[in-house]
Each structure stands twice: as structure tokens, then as C-alpha cells.
Amino acid sequence: MAKGNSRIMSMVNINEQKAIKFYSEVISLYPQEIIDSLWKSKPEFLDSLKSAVYKRDNKEYGVDFSKLKIKFSKPIFDILFLNKTAIEFAKPIGQRLELNNYIYLELKESPLVNLKDEENSDLFPLSKSSLSKRRYCWGYFFINEDSKEDLYYPKEVLPIYIFQLRERLIRNHYVFSVDTDIYINFCSLFKPMKYILKVKKDKETLQEKLLYRLCTDLGLTERKTRTPFKINMPQNINEIYDKATDSLLLSNKKQYNIDSLKFYISAMENLDPSYQFLELYHALESYFYKYFYNYIKGLKELKTKKEFKQIENAKSERGMLKLVIEDISNDFPFIKEEFAKIQNFKKFCEDVINKNDIEPNNWDKDKMANLLSDIIYLIRNNVVHTKEAEKSSVSNLSESEQNTFIEINKLLLFIVQKVFDKNIRW
């Protein structure tokens, strides 16, 4: 017997129904020879759980399964074998979990932006401990630095990990130790979750803003295959002025920010440069109507009804894109410098979008809005309209052109962020 109160050795009153469910749905995935050798039969498995040793100092259970010794954190042991709440183990990896008024999301490192040093993040400070975590009134953000020595998840984010145990199970026998003196960590039997975000279910706006900040500050995005979605944005605007009532036929009641952030986050998730570009373009496009509305409203205040009709260029998609780009003119000097650094940029424009008058070093500030909107719009058309059979399409780029395209996307990412800064209240 252990000294003091650090260890309690007694029969544990486990929930046998839950324990059998875990054995049947998770343990049964192992090859039969591993089950027979290490886990034994269901009755023997249950007996081992009932004889678990609770180590109060470490807040964990130690369980001897024949030739296998495993330690469980108290929250994990409680969820799996003690409390009455039913649990599922077959939640697909990459699918959100909704539970008890919270949404749980697994995050991953973005292919578009390199993961930055957590310590230098503008989001919040993180320690260099093996388990870095931060609690807020809206939920919980968790980083696991893959320490094999202390691979436990805090109870605040544990459910999404438990719900995915079937898919996360490592079935190779090499994860097991048959050394009778060593307790292996339960979590080491499963593929780890490195980044988890837990947000209150009724905080959708905040959730998208948090995902945006995590993308921008840490290079993290949701581990999820997103289903395509579309924003309805009026582009073919035929009449904008009602002579009879002397009023605009436009309204400014549209919500932009949440859908805009979704496009941005989707771009951060995608490995394909073409889709990255399109999603970032859609983020800009989601503001077209707002900028066009403000432009027309300003004209009506300044010009006569006759002059009010002279806005054909602004009614086009390229024209509305230019209105958005003009709003970040203070950043044009930096954008010009970054374009000049992109290798083979001029050749890319000549070969891929058939634009031959590109020379970033010679751009002046007055021309920047036109040039940027032209480049972005022409690339957009190439991505959307070019058939696969046509050789000069972004679907048939050389390795050098792909690299140039990726650099363009990174600069477009900066442009989108600056537009967000102008429009989104954080």
C-alpha cells in the first residue's frame, strides 16, 4: 500500500455499460492478437477498471490490463467509465462538435501562411509549457505541443477528442509497452489534437472573428473541408435613381463581415493556389455593394441628376473592385514594394493574364488602384473562365508560375486584411 493519501487503492464503481461500449467500439478495432495479449476479454477488462488506482497528487488513474499498464487523467477516466452521460466515439475528424451550448473546432496550420511564434502573437501571450491554454468568457483556446510525457487534454476541450477516438486510434502495436514497471499515457494510443477552439454556440460572429485572428496572428485555420457557399450580391445594377421620388434605389442593410471572414478562412485552409485566390477575391467581392452604395450616395450629394447617370464604369465588377482597392491607398507604397519583390511577376502577367504593361517599379500612387484592380480582376477571370484544355490557364501553370501565383496570393491576403481593418469592428 502507498503511504499517505497520494494513492487510493479500492474497487472503483465504474459504469459497466459505458466501459463495455468503449471496449466494443474502440478496443475491438485492434488486431485480435493484440486484444488477446494485452486487453484480454470484456470481463477481464472490466475487472481491471474496477481495480484502478487513483493517484490523488497527479489526479490520474493507473490501470493494469494484464501485460499492459495505462494511466488516465481523471477527466478522461470520468468521461469514459464513471459518469452517466452517454458518449460517442465515431465523430469524424474535421467535423465540428456541438455540445452543451458550445461548439468545438479542431485547428491546423494554414498552408498559405507560416505558423508564427506564439510568443509574438498579437492575439494573446502563450507559455512554452507542454500544454498552453487560455480561458475566456466566450470559450477556450488550447495548444498541445505534443509532449509525450504529459499528453493530457484539459476538461474544457476534452469532449471533441473523446468523440473522435475511433478515428484517432493508432492500431499499430508499437505504441504499446509491455514493461511491467511502465505506465503508458492513454492519449499516446491516439493521434493527437494539436489546436482546439471552443466557443459558445450563440457567438457565431465572435467565432468567425476569432478564426480570422487565429489565421492572421498564428497561421491557424479550422481543420475542416468546407462545403461551398455563395453570397448573393447584386452586381447588375440597371437603375439606381428614381426620378419620381428623387431617391436611391439602393439600400445599405446588408451584413458583410461574417461572410467575408468565412471566405478569408476558407482561403487559408486550401492547398490549391487557384482556390486560395478565388476565396480571397470573394472576400473583397462581398464589399462591392457596400462601396458602390457609398460611392453613389456621395455622387448624389455632389452632382446634378444629369451627371448622376455618368457612372457606367463603377457599375461594372472591375469598377466596384477598384472602389474597394482605392480605400486602402495609404498602403499602396508597401504593396508596390512587395509586388516588385515577386520573382517573374511581369512574365506571369504576360503569359497567364495577357497583360503586358506591368512594371511595378514604375507604378505611381495615382495608377495603383487601376493596376491592382486590373491584375486581380484578370487573374480572377482566368481562374473562373479558362477551360482546362487551354494551356495558358492557372490550372496548367509551371512550377515557377505556381510559385509566383502563391506569392501573389500572399499579397492579396494582405490587401484583404487591410480592407477588413477598414470595415470590421473587432
N, C-alpha and C positions, 0 to 999 in steps of 0.2 A: 504493500500500500504506500501511496505517496505521502509525504509529510505535509502538514498544514492543510490549507483549503485550496491550494492551487489545482488539485486534481480531485474529481469526484467520480468514483467508480461504483456504478449501480445500474440496475436494469432501466433502460430508457423506455418510456411509454410511447413508442412510435405509432404513427398512423399506418397500420399494415396495408390498407388499401392503396395509399399513395406509394408506399415502398414497393409494393408488387407492380404498380403501374410503371415506376421507374425501371424496375428490373425487366419488365416485359417490353418496354418501348425503347429503352436505351441500352441496357446491358446486353439484351438479345441481339444487338447489332454486331457484337464481336463475333469472330470465328468461334465455333463451338469448342475447339480445343482450349482457347483462352478462357472461356466461361467455365469449362470443367476444371481447369487447372487453378484459376485464380479466384473466381467468384463463387463457384460451386452452385448448388441447387437453390431454388427460391427459399425453401425452409431454412437452409444454412445461411443464406444471405440475410434473412430476417433476424435470425439468432445473432449474427454478427452486429447488426444495427442496434439490437436491444442491449448489447454488451458494450456499447460505445463509451469511451472515457472522455469526460468533459474537462478540459483544462481551463480553469477559470481565468488564470492570468493572461492567457493568449486568446481567450474567447473562441475556442475551437474544439471540435470533437476529433478524437482519434478512434478509428475503427479497424479491427483486424479481420480481414477476409481471407481465411486460410493462409495462403502464401503471400497475400497482398495486404499492405498497410496503407491506409489513406487518412489524411487529415482534412476535415471540412471546417470552413468558417461557420460560426454559429448561425448567421443569417441564411447561408446556403443549406445547412442541415435542417433548420427550422422549416424552410420553404419546401424542401424535398420530402421530409419524413415526419414532421411533427404537427404543424398546424392543420386545420381542417379545410382550408381553401384549396379547391381543385386547381391543378396545374397542368399545362400542356407543354409538350416538348418539341413539337414539329413546326414551329413558326419558321417560315423561310428566311434565310439570311438576306438582308437588304429590304425587308418589309417592315414598315413601322408597326409598333405595338401600341395600342390604346388600352389603358388600364387605369381604373380608379381616378378618372379626371385628368390623366396625364398622357402625353404622347412621348414615346421613347424612340430615338433615332440613332442608328449607328453611323459614324462618320468615317471618312477615309481621306487620304492625302490626294489633293487635286492633281491631275495630270497637266494642268495648264499653268499652275503657279507652284513653285517650290515651297515646301514647308519651311516656315521661318522659325527662328529661335523663339521658343515660347517665352523666354525671359524678357525679350524685347517687344513683346506684343503690346499693342495699344488696347487690347480687349480687357485683360486683367493679368496681374502677376501670377506666375505658377512656380511652384517649388521644383527642385530637382529630385525629390523623393521618388521612390518607385511607383507610388500612387499619388498623382497630382489631382486635386479636385477643388471645386469651388461651389459653394451653395448660395443660391439667391432665392428671393421670394417667388420668382417665376419658375424655378426648377433647379436643375443640377447639370453641371458640365464635368466630364470625367476624362482624364488621360491616364492610360496604363502604359508604362514604359517597359512592359514585358519582363519584369523581374521574375525569374523562376523561383526565387526564394520566398517571395511573398505575393503570390499571384492570387489575390482575393479581390472581389469587387464589393464596394460599399453597398449597403442595402438600398440606398436611394436609387441605384441604377440596375440592381441585380435582376429584376424580372425579365428584361429583354434578353439577357444572357441565358437564363434558365429556360425561357421559351424556345430557344434555338439549339438546345443540347443535342438533339438528334442529328442536325446538320453539322454541328461543330465537333462531333465526336471524332477523335483520332483513332482509327481502328488498327493501326499497326501495333504490334506487340512491343516494339522497342520502347514505348513510353513507360512500360512497367518496370518496377524494380522488385526483385524477389529477395532482396537483402532483408532479413527479418528485423534488423535494427533500424531501418529507414522508413519513415512515413512520407509518402509522396503526396503532393498537393492535389486535391480533387480537380482543380482548374487546369492542371497540366495535362489532363486527359482530353482536353478540348482545345480547339483552335481559339486563340484569344480574341477579345474585342478590345481594340486599342483606344478608340474615341467614342464616347457616348454622350448624347444630349437628351435631357429630359425636360419637357416644357409642359406647362398647364394647357389642357386641351382647348380652353376658351381664349387662348392667347395667339391666334394664328398670325396676326400682324407682327407681334413680337417675335414669334418663331421664325418667320421669314427674315426679319431684320437680324436676328441672331445668326442665322445661317449665312447671311451676307457678311456679317462682321467676321465670322469664323473663316469664311472663304478669303476675305481680304487680308485679315491680320495673321492668320495661321496657315493659310493654304489648305484648309479642310473643307470637305463638302460631304453631303449625305451619301452614304453607300446605298444607292438605290437606282434601279432602272426606271426612269420616269416615263409615264405614258404621255404621248404628245397632247398638247392642249393649245387652244387658239384663243387669241384675244380679238374681239370684234371691234375694229377701229374704222370709222368712216373715212375712206380715202377719196372716193369720187364725189367731191363736193360741187354740185352744179349751181346751187343758189345759196347765197349767204346773206342776202339783204332783201328784206320785204318792204317794197315801196309803200304799200298800203298802210302799214303800221310804223314805217320808219324804224325798223328794229332788225336785229340779227336773227338769222335762222340757225343759230348755234347755241349750245349750252355748255357750261363748264362743270357738269355734275359728275363726270367720270372719275372713278377711282383708278389711279395708275400704279401706285407704288408697290403693292403686293405682287401683281402680275409681273411687273418689271423685275423685281428681285428674283422671282421664280425663273425667268429667262436667264438671268445672270448666273444663278446657281446651277442651272442645267448646263450652261456652257462650261462651268468649272468642273463638272462631272465627266464630260465627254472626252474620249480619246481622239476622235476624228476632228481634224482642224476645220473641215467644212462645216460640221455641225456646231463646233465652237463658235465660228464666225456668225452663222445664222442666228444662234441664240443671243449673241451679243447685239446683233443688228435688231432683233426683235425687242430687246430691252430699250434700245433707242427709239424704235418704231412706236412703242407703247406711249411715248410722249408726243408724237406728231400732232395729234388732235389738240392737245393742251397748248402747244406752242403756236399752232396755227390759229387757234381761238384768240390767244393773246395778241398775236400779230394783227388780226382783223379788227379786234377791238381797238387797238392803238390807231389803226388807219382811220376808223370811223371818227375818232376823236379829233384827228388832224386834217382830214381831207374832205373834199366835197363828194356828193353822191356819184358824180361822173367819174372822178378819179378813183373812187372806191372799187370800180369794176376792173381796174388795171392790176390784177393780182394773179394772172394765169400761172406764172411760174411758181408762186407759193402754193398753189393748189396741187401741184404735182408731188409725187412721193419724194423725188430728189429735192424739190423746193422745201418741203417740210423737214427733211433731214438737215438741210442747210440751216434752217431756223434753230434747230436743236444745237448744231455744232457751233453756231455763232455765239451761243450763250456761254461757252467756255473759252472765249477768246483770250482771257488772261493766261491760259495755259498753252497758247499757241507756240511761244518760244521754246518751251520744253518739248512739245510734240514735234516741232521741226527738228530739234537736235536729235531726238530719238529715231525719227524716220531716216535721218542721214546716217545713222549707225547701222541700219539694217542692210546686211550684205545682199547684193544682187537685187535690191529693191527696184531700181529702174528697169532692169531686164525683166523682172517679174511682171511689171506693169505693161511692158511692151509685148511680151509673149502670151500672157494669160488674159489680160483685160483689154489689150489693144489700145493702150493709152501711151502715146509717145512723147508727151511734153512734160515728163516728170523729172524734175531736178531739185530735190529737197533743199540743197544748199542755196538755191536762188529764190526760194519762196519768200515773199514778204507777208507781213501780217494781214494786209488787205486781201490777199489772194488765198489765204489759208482756208477759209470757210468753204470757198468754191472747190479748191483742190481736194480737201478732205472729204467733202460730201460726194464729189465725183468718184474718187477712189473707192470709198466704202460702197457707194451705190453700184458701181460697175462690178466689183467683186461679188456683191450680193446677187446681181443678175446672172453672173457666171455660175455661181453655186446653184441657183434655183432653176435656171432655164437651159443650161447646156446639157445636151444629151450625152450619154456615156460613150457613144460611138465617135463623138468629136474629140480629136486629140488634144485640142487646146483648152481643155476643161480642168477644173480643180480636182476632178476625180482621176486624172491621169498625170499628175504632177511628178516631176523627177524628185529625187531625194533633196537636191539643192533647193528646188522650188517649194517643196514641203516645209523645209526649214525656214525659208523666207516667209511663207504663209503663217507659220506658227509665231514668228516674231511680229508680224502684222497683227495677229490676234492679241498678243500681249499688249500692244499699244492701243488697240481698240478697247481692251479691258480697262486701261487707264482712262480712256475717253468716257466710257460708260460710268465709271466710278465718279468722275467729275460731274457728269450730268446728274447722277444720284445725289451728290453733295448739294447741288442747286435745288433739288426738288423734294428730298425726303427728310422729314423731321425725325431725328433719332431719339 
